[in-house]
Amino acid sequence: NTASFEELCSEYRKLRKNGQLLCTRENDPIKGPDGKMHG
């Protein structure tokens, strides 16, 4: 997986319709609605 952090965030934003984005560089990944981990 060569996707950049920004690309992953972009994908995550597409999945979040309510605008509450939890996309950070923290070492506490968030499990998105697609089942993938977003950190």
N, C-alpha and C positions, 0 to 999 in steps of 0.2 A: 504494500500500500504506500504509494508515493504522494498521496494527497497532502497538501499543505494544511497548516492549522487554520488558515483563513478559509480554505475550501471546505474543510470539515464544519466550520462555523456556519458557512453559507448554507450547507446542506441541513444543518440543525435548525437554522432560522426558517427554512422552508417548511419544516415539520411543526414549528411552533406558531400556531395561528393567533394565540392570545397576546403575543408580543412580550411575554415574560421570558426573556432569554437568559439562560444560565450557561454562557459560553466563556470560559476563562482559561487561563494557563495554570490554574491551581492543580495541585496533585490530588484532586478529589473528583475523579471522572463522574459524569452524569450519564445515566442510562437513558438514551432517547427513546421515543415511541417506536423507533424502528428496531430497537433491541441492541443497537450499537452503543459503544461507550464514547462519550464526548467529554474531553478533559479540558 
